[in-house]
Amino acid sequence: MPTETTSKRGRPGYDQQSVLRIAVDVFNRHGYDATSMGILAENLGISKSAIYHHVPSKGDLLKLALDHALGGLEAILEQPEAMTGPADARLEFVLRQTIAVLVERLPFVTLLLRLRGNTDIERDALERRRAFDHKVAALISAAREDGSLRQDIDPRTVTRLLFGTINSIVEWYKPGGSLSPEKLADDVITMAFDGLHAAA
Amino acid sequence: MPTETTSKRGRPGYDQQSVLRIAVDVFNRHGYDATSMGILAENLGISKSAIYHHVPSKGDLLKLALDHALGGLEAILEQPEAMTGPADARLEFVLRQTIAVLVERLPFVTLLLRLRGNTDIERDALERRRAFDHKVAALISAAREDGSLRQDIDPRTVTRLLFGTINSIVEWYKPGGSLSPEKLADDVITMAFDGLHAAA
């Protein structure tokens, strides 16, 4: 978008992506329901009408944000490494990539994970998230049936605990710190599959 | 409290514990900030003045609820099994008991884990929660220094991932279902310490 246009309407240099990034931060801080277009405008330092220049409504911002999170996750399952080979290797690939998407798109995935499902947009997103979770759960079951995962834990429990571990990363991980996304993924995979006990 | 007294003031049979339990459910559903005494009264089916008979304020209900969650957690660390013996056995004991308290006091711990820290009561509770977390983190470090936990993961990451796994239980565990609290604790400990890979 040419600067001439934006500078006429508010703080120059905003494009839809910057508006979206700031909106997602505000949603995560205040909750989506509690965030009005007025609060958004205040945080962006532009007028409400300038926001409408970028997106027609608050719901559209939410939709764009959730689509960015879900699109990243869904694309993982279409990679060749997720589709061919032994189930346990596919599972490891999918979990590593899930962590990578989560870290790379941290505020967007945070927003997705905190959804309450009060609007159609939220319910659609939760539906897509459940579809993703079900595909990962199917991989876990396949790896267990192959005999590569232990048999003494119900696969539903395994699925819940793995997602619990991975999703909790949004609550504490600080991008740019001493723990790189790759080492984080290594650590999660090591703990989940090999356990914390030192080798005997 | 004698029934004569309560029946004069509203629905008979409520005591402070029942009021507290219902209040915690309402806080978890609507968020503490968004819950007024009016909403509480509506959910209890009694008048606002009848609530004031049980507790002086919404903050007092929050304080009682958080104290129930934190009291349960803090008591774990005072058990002999948490205080003596090898660090890895103490750690395992503490994690198992943490899961037991979490399941037994599920709505109370859920409330604790979702705190945003907007009031002094919340900040005091978060302070106590941090103190608990630090003591568990110290056990993790001690078990690692003993050589019983693997050395290739930073103890801070181990702490975050273990708490992430355990705390996420509040999001999905249904008491009274086919997964008992004891089996759940076994599963978490097995996955975290021995890993999901089938023994070779």
Interface residues (C-beta under 8 A of the other chain):
Chain A: G31 G147 S148 L149 R150 Q151 D152 I153 D154 T157 V158 R160 L161 F163 G164 T165 N167 S168 I169 E171 W172 L179 L184 D187 V188 T190 M191 A192 F193 D194 G195 L196 H197 A198 A199
Chain B: G31 D88 G147 S148 L149 R150 Q151 D152 I153 D154 T157 V158 R160 L161 F163 G164 T165 N167 S168 I169 E171 W172 L179 L184 D187 V188 T190 M191 A192 F193 D194 G195 L196 H197 A198 A199
